Amino acid sequence: MDTEQITLQEYCKRLSQAVATAEGVQNVWVVAELSDVRTNASGHCYMELIQKNEDGSDLAKIRAVIWRSAYARLSAKFTAETGQTFSTGLKVCVMLTASLHPVYGLSVVIADIDASFTLGDVIRRRKEIIDRLRSEGILDINKSIQFADVPQRVAVISSATAAGYGDFVNQLYRNAYRLRFDVKLFPAMMQGESTAPTVIEALNRVEAEDAWDCVVIIRGGGATSDLLAFDNYDLAAKVAQFPVPVIVGIGHERDVTVLDDIAAYRVKTPTAAAELLIGFGKAMLDRIDSLASSVVNMALGVISAYREQLAHYQSTLPLLPVAAVRDAENRLVRLSSSVASVKTAIEARRTKIATLISSLTLSSAHVLSRRKSEIDSVAALLDALSPEATLRRGYSITRINGRAVTSIDDVAQGAKVTTIVADGVISSTVDSINANK
Amino acid sequence: MDISTVPVDQLSYNQAIEELQQIVAEMQDANCDVDNLTAYTRRAAALITECRRRLTLADDELQQILATLNPEQSAE
């Protein structure tokens, strides 16, 4: 065999050389997703960089490392700029350099991180969720829900072991106003991939109990760990449509999750969540105190008004009989003077009436005698004019068909006529008619 | 206004507050007489007491809850 034989070491040296000098392999910005990120005991940070297909299968995967010497600086810078820890699930843009070690093999080293890429990606993901909730018309539902009553029955979704829950309960129960709160923990995972499903499951249990005025979602204070798990569409949709107000306290100072935009209230820390609830209760206490003092003031006001009235009557009462007697005397004096004037008036009337009576007697006698002689003469005239008197003197009345005959024209020859005389009626037939010459 | 005879503990918190406000308005009315005043004040006091009772904890309740927060202390 003539072919050249080289040592493995030599081969690795050539490979190493090839990698070191290959075009487009050193100091290249590469976009990838972080997976299995862990820091080992010596302070180096190891991870897998992956690229996934649309269906979720791996298209590419490579181990990478950030040496301890760079890690502290790079991760601090990354966290400061993105509000995220450099951790599994993030999309990153990293500067890669490759080298091949004869013993340890290929190593891909991260020399720098472009934090703005990750920040942009996180923001874009949140924006997508928000836009979807908005287009579905559910974005603002929880924010518009009013507390049915005073929020005193508080369902807490948190990790039972988290310091945040203890802080919350301590703060709430040790409130200065002795406000009453009923708190129940609905445990859930507050980090990692199980976060969204377990928090949704806890929300479902709270909803099923139908006994809570509000839900507080909190997680431990202290270390900033990744909040990406909360940027989840299903969880956001659940919170947005939750039937009682949701208070979230899962962010930290400068970062927000999607839930912060959707929940009725957002606070920075569990302690702040407790303070918020105490504030609601305090406002209610203040309102009651103000109503109570209104009632007291009003009652005292009305009572003192009646007291004044009573005092007035008490002070005037002793004077009242004297005044009454004086009034009565005055009235008597006035009355007796008016009685005197009435007497005079009566005398005058009486004289006038007497005069009237006497003149009335005289004049009525006179009038009566005059009326009598008038009547007598009228009677005589009536007598003289009566038909009976005329008939007695020899006149008669001839009638035809009941009408008095006063002209020869009233009768015809042969007509039946009746003639009335003083003592009877004569029936006759007309023989002849002759007009006066 | 007729004064409600519904026991205060059967009212919701908001109902109690609403009734309290009505009573205050009624008492502000110049026609409020002394007989009504007593009844109004008595009812208002009952409502206020009930609202305060619901918002705040009694001494023993407070002690119990604080004891659960510090189990090692309560065990002593």
Contacts between the chains, C-beta under 8 A, distances in Angstrom:
chain1	res1	chain2	res2	distance
A	149	B	12	6.0
A	149	B	13	4.7
A	149	B	14	5.8
A	150	B	13	5.4
A	150	B	54	7.5
A	150	B	55	6.5
A	152	B	54	7.6
A	152	B	55	7.4
A	169	B	69	6.7
A	170	B	69	6.0
A	173	B	62	8.0
A	173	B	65	5.1
A	173	B	66	6.5
A	173	B	69	6.1
A	174	B	66	7.3
A	174	B	69	7.9
A	177	B	56	6.7
A	178	B	56	4.5
A	178	B	57	4.9
A	178	B	62	6.0
A	179	B	55	5.8
A	179	B	56	5.9
A	179	B	57	7.4
A	180	B	54	6.8
A	180	B	55	6.1
A	180	B	56	5.7
A	180	B	57	4.8
A	180	B	61	7.5
A	281	B	55	5.9
A	284	B	13	7.9
A	284	B	51	7.7
A	284	B	55	5.8
A	285	B	52	7.4
A	285	B	55	5.7
A	285	B	56	7.3
A	287	B	17	7.1
A	288	B	17	7.6
A	288	B	20	7.8
A	288	B	48	5.9
A	288	B	51	4.9
A	288	B	52	6.0
A	288	B	55	7.3
A	291	B	17	7.6
A	291	B	20	5.1
A	291	B	21	6.8
A	291	B	24	6.0
A	291	B	44	7.7
A	291	B	48	6.8
A	292	B	44	7.7
A	292	B	48	4.7
A	294	B	24	4.9
A	294	B	27	7.9
A	295	B	20	7.8
A	295	B	23	7.1
A	295	B	24	6.1
A	295	B	27	6.8
A	295	B	40	7.8
A	295	B	41	6.3
A	295	B	44	4.3
A	295	B	45	7.3
A	295	B	48	7.2
A	298	B	24	6.8
A	298	B	27	4.1
A	298	B	28	6.3
A	298	B	32	7.9
A	299	B	27	7.0
A	299	B	37	6.0
A	299	B	40	7.7
A	299	B	41	4.6
A	302	B	27	7.1
A	302	B	32	5.8
A	302	B	34	7.0
A	302	B	37	5.1
A	303	B	34	7.4
A	303	B	37	7.1
A	306	B	34	5.5
